[in-house]
Amino acid sequence: MARTTEIKDRLVQAGEGLFARRGYTVTLLDVMNKAGTPRGSIYYHVPNGKEEVAIGVAHKVADGHECRVSSLGREHREPAAFLQAVVDDHTDKLVKSGYQEGCAMVGITVSVDTDSVELRAAVAEAFTRWIGAISQVLREKGLGVTASRDLATAVVSGIEGAMVISRATGNSAPLKQFRKLVPALVGPAGH
């Protein structure tokens, strides 16, 4: 059982990077090759193929966002500083990848060629959990429920849009510009 879980985890890890770079157009063979897993048993480990890997990626990304948001929330007292740190975290990841690796969820969403209700639900849940994690930290910092949810949604949307433009242009200026706008988005309630 541990071996099966290990192989599936490797496939999900490889899938995350590939979907972030190339979208859902990658093949299961691409994922398997990047993960270095045995070809003959691929459908034993992921019987539902690429869709199962993508759903696993969505869960992994959501878990990672929740963990990272919580950590950044503890590190930064003020709402604006916290949100700027969230933007910085994504900027750093994108720059380190040479502007090649965006968000796996966006990669899946914009190129999904499936009518899979399960995959769409998993991706929607990943975004919902990320927004929810940011909203929760903002509520802990004194913002109201509606303001926290609206601000979290705006920040996630801003990060994702700026990342797409940064990838296309090969520079982080859009993310840096969005970061500068964060205090204005937070407004007086967050200062």
C-alpha positions in Angstrom: 0.0 0.0 0.0 2.8 2.4 0.9 4.4 1.9 -2.5 1.1 2.6 -4.3 0.6 5.8 -2.3 4.2 6.8 -3.0 3.9 6.4 -6.7 0.6 8.2 -6.8 2.1 11.1 -4.8 5.0 11.3 -7.3 2.5 11.4 -10.2 0.5 14.2 -8.5 3.8 16.1 -7.8 4.9 15.8 -11.4 1.4 16.6 -12.7 1.4 19.8 -10.6 4.5 21.1 -12.3 3.4 20.1 -15.8 -0.1 21.5 -15.5 1.4 24.8 -14.1 3.7 24.9 -17.2 1.7 23.5 -20.0 -1.9 23.2 -18.8 -4.1 20.2 -19.1 -2.8 19.3 -22.5 0.0 17.2 -21.0 -0.4 13.5 -21.4 -0.4 10.8 -18.7 2.8 9.6 -20.3 4.3 13.0 -19.8 3.4 12.9 -16.1 4.7 9.4 -15.8 8.0 10.2 -17.4 8.5 13.3 -15.2 7.6 11.3 -12.1 9.9 8.4 -13.1 7.2 5.9 -12.5 6.9 2.5 -14.1 4.8 2.6 -17.3 3.3 -0.8 -17.0 1.4 -0.2 -13.8 0.2 3.4 -14.4 -3.5 2.5 -14.6 -3.1 0.4 -11.4 -2.0 3.6 -9.5 -4.3 6.0 -11.3 -7.2 3.9 -12.8 -9.0 7.1 -14.0 -5.9 8.4 -15.8 -5.0 12.0 -16.2 -8.2 13.2 -14.7 -7.4 11.4 -11.4 -3.9 13.0 -11.4 -5.5 16.4 -12.0 -7.9 16.0 -9.2 -5.0 15.0 -7.0 -3.2 18.1 -8.1 -6.2 20.3 -7.2 -6.3 18.8 -3.7 -2.5 19.2 -3.3 -2.6 22.8 -4.4 -5.5 23.6 -2.1 -3.7 22.0 0.9 -0.5 24.0 0.0 -2.4 27.3 -0.3 -4.1 26.8 3.0 -0.9 25.9 4.8 1.1 28.8 3.2 -1.7 31.4 3.8 -1.9 30.3 7.5 1.9 30.7 7.9 2.0 34.1 6.2 -1.0 35.2 8.4 1.0 34.4 11.5 4.1 36.2 10.2 2.3 39.5 9.3 0.1 41.4 11.7 -1.5 44.0 9.4 -3.9 42.8 6.7 -2.2 44.8 3.9 1.2 43.4 4.8 -0.2 39.9 4.9 -1.8 40.2 1.5 1.4 41.7 0.0 3.3 38.7 1.4 0.8 36.4 -0.4 1.5 38.2 -3.6 5.3 38.1 -3.0 5.1 34.3 -2.4 3.6 33.8 -5.8 5.9 36.3 -7.4 8.9 34.5 -6.0 7.7 31.1 -7.2 7.1 32.4 -10.7 10.5 34.2 -11.0 12.3 31.1 -9.7 10.7 29.1 -12.5 12.0 31.5 -15.1 8.4 32.6 -15.7 7.5 29.1 -16.9 5.4 27.8 -14.0 2.2 29.6 -13.2 -0.8 28.2 -11.2 -1.7 24.5 -12.0 -5.3 25.4 -11.4 -5.3 28.1 -14.1 -3.4 25.7 -16.4 -6.1 23.1 -15.9 -9.0 25.5 -16.1 -8.1 27.3 -19.3 -7.2 24.2 -21.3 -9.5 21.6 -19.8 -10.9 19.5 -22.6 -13.1 17.4 -20.5 -16.7 17.6 -19.3 -15.6 16.0 -16.1 -17.9 17.3 -13.3 -15.4 15.8 -10.7 -12.4 17.7 -12.2 -14.2 21.0 -12.5 -15.5 20.6 -8.9 -12.0 19.8 -7.6 -10.5 22.9 -9.3 -13.4 25.1 -8.0 -12.8 23.7 -4.5 -9.1 24.5 -4.8 -9.9 28.2 -5.5 -12.7 28.2 -2.9 -10.3 26.9 -0.2 -7.6 29.4 -1.2 -10.1 32.3 -1.0 -11.5 30.8 2.3 -8.0 30.6 3.8 -7.2 34.2 3.0 -10.6 35.3 4.2 -10.2 33.5 7.5 -6.9 35.2 8.2 -8.4 38.6 7.3 -11.3 37.9 9.7 -8.7 37.0 12.4 -7.1 40.4 11.7 -10.4 42.2 12.4 -12.1 42.6 9.0 -15.8 41.7 8.6 -17.0 38.5 7.0 -18.2 40.1 3.7 -15.2 42.5 3.4 -12.8 39.5 4.1 -14.4 37.3 1.5 -14.6 40.1 -1.1 -11.0 41.1 -0.5 -9.8 37.5 -0.6 -11.6 37.0 -3.9 -10.1 40.2 -5.4 -6.6 39.3 -4.3 -6.7 35.7 -5.7 -8.1 37.1 -8.9 -5.5 39.8 -9.1 -2.7 37.3 -8.4 -3.9 34.9 -11.1 -4.4 37.6 -13.7 -1.0 39.2 -12.9 0.7 35.8 -13.1 -0.7 35.2 -16.5 0.5 38.6 -17.8 3.9 38.1 -16.1 4.3 34.7 -17.8 3.4 36.2 -21.1 5.8 39.1 -20.8 8.5 37.3 -18.9 8.7 39.8 -16.1 7.2 40.4 -12.7 6.1 44.0 -13.2 2.3 43.1 -13.3 2.6 41.3 -9.9 4.7 44.1 -8.4 2.1 46.6 -9.7 -0.7 44.6 -8.2 1.2 44.3 -4.9 1.3 48.2 -4.7 -2.4 48.3 -5.1 -3.1 46.0 -2.2 -3.2 48.6 0.6 -5.8 50.6 -1.4 -7.9 47.4 -1.7 -7.7 46.8 2.0 -8.6 50.4 2.8 -8.9 52.0 6.2 -10.3 48.9 7.8 -7.0 47.1 7.4 -4.6 49.7 8.6 
